[in-house]
């Protein structure tokens, strides 16, 4: 939302109204369309050309060139350079090379974030804070309560449990760092004065200072933070197979591989699961598979296969995208949440996808037939037929849409109301 908000600030500015007309608005819109066009048709070929150099510094310089070029274009068009920088970030996030860029700029992120917040701290006007402390306190309480209520309600609407919704609320009580950019742009454009800028900025700074304390209090009250004692972080792993996720699905899947002496590197994000696995003699490392650096530390570059066993479809797709783009030599095997997820995974290019309940459902159906007295040959034929139908339907769905292949299903006949003949019989 920061990009349209910056655009609104630019058009609300009295300075821009004095100097601009329809032509300036058209020029600004044209500049945005130019950036969108570059993002759509020019960015991937540009980074593909830079990637041929096989030098990380060249990719970093290319990303910097995109940011500076977008900022300069927005400035020439009468908008803010900050808006251009944010648009450049959106452009880079849509590039096929975004994961490589993210990894390359990682060393600079901490330094630049520190510099940014150092500048924010230096912008705090203590004289205004002392003079307006009552108003600041009221604004801080009102802002924190309002944002906390919104975050909690949204978490509940999306099905988050009460316990986790409260913990999530404690994490998002602070104002965002984009507020500083927005207030600065509004002050420069004459939308708000310096005193209001100082008040709003101070409220955001104080909310940021309070949030870590509130998170610590929430962790202690809700007891959601698991101890990391005795847990090793994934680093320099080199298993033949990298397994991501060691819940009930991953534990069973690992047994067949281990029975044949296959070396496994296993990572998981749950400290409790890692500790439970250690009780049975399994060595599981802490690591988030959605991060490119974690995959590299976990040995994805040398693994023959990457088996993804987590139950979060969104995170699974992130890992699949990373694996297919960064580690193409490894086979990618994925635990699928359901049929729709399987279709998405096939389209993403995974080698194998297994729906988490399908095999147990097949087995249940076979045992149901056996309980009814059907013989093994009939049961085996029925199982083969159902598997064949399911595969054909899945193929049609990949090429079409979710309702494709419906004719492959065995449908329960609609119940017919009894008539006079059936009653007599």
Secondary structure, DSSP 4 states (H G I P E B T S, - for coil): -HHHHHHHHHHH-HHHHHH--HHHHHHHHHHHHHHHHIIIIIHHHHHHHHHTT--HHHHHHHHHHHHHHHHHHHHHTTS-HHHHHHHHHHHHHTSTTHHHHHHHHHHHHHHHHHHHHHHHHHT--HHHHHHTHHHHHHHHHHHHHHHHHHHHHHHHHTT--HHHHHHHHHHS-SPPTHHHHHHHHHHHTTSS-HHHHHHHHHHHHHHHHHHHHHHHHHHHHH------TT-PBP-S---SEEEE--SHHHHHHHHHHHHTT--EEEEES-HHHHHHHHHTT---EE--TTSHHHHHHTTTTT-SEEEE--S-HHHHHHHHHHHHHH-TTSEEEEEESSHHHHHHHHHHT-SEEEETTHHHHHHHHHHHHHHTT--HHHHHHHHHHHHHHHHHHHHHHHHS-TTTTGGGSPPPPPPPPP-HHHHH-
